[in-house]
Amino acid sequence: MSYDPVANQYYAIKMIKHSHPKLSLKTIRSEIEVLTNLRHPNILNLIEFYESIDYVKKNGESYKVVAIVLELIPGGELFEYIASSGRFSEEIARTYFHILIESNIFIFFFTSFSLNFFNGPLTKPFA
């Protein structure tokens, strides 16, 4: 988490070491391209993206990281909330399910459109 005193705003920051064995800058760049244009009330907004910055630890050690700055949603992780709340009533469960499905459908159609728009139509129909 980070705080911007000028904007009086907190942000979530995801950092990945350049030395991480599963880091794929190509994949991250394509995901960032989609996130840059994606706007939905139930999906985190991308604020900034840094492909390579120096992260300095308190002991002075530093290393290169990819940094993805996202809007911060107060209240923690949805999973933690669900796990700590126990069973939901059917009405509350239906509400969360509706939000999740709506968001996933939006992402599916947005990314499908983006892929077809930027890369041309699919050459093979879905099986």
Phi, psi and omega in degrees: 000146180221154181239133176253106183292333179293314180272351185053051187223140173263147179226154173267137179235126176254122180241139179231126179296141176298333181277358181297130186296334182259009180291126175233102181299327179298315179294316180297317179300317181292323177292322178295321178300318178292313182298329180300324183260354185276123177225117179206140184297339182253015180233135180302141177268140174282130179260308181213158175221129177237116183288330181204110174227161177273126173258122182252121178281167180300330181277003178095344178294141179225156176204161181281139177222158165268133180236127178243117182260123182238159174297148180264128176258113182293150177110356175086193183283142178300318180301315180298320179297314180296316182296322183278341183274343184078204182290142176265156170292163181299322181295316179292317178300318180297320179296311179297318180299317179300315180298315180296315181294315179301316180295317180293321177296317179301312180298316181302309182290324179296312181290325177297316178297315182299315180296315180291322181293315185275333185246001182088171182293157177295142181270339179240137175289158177294142181279000000 
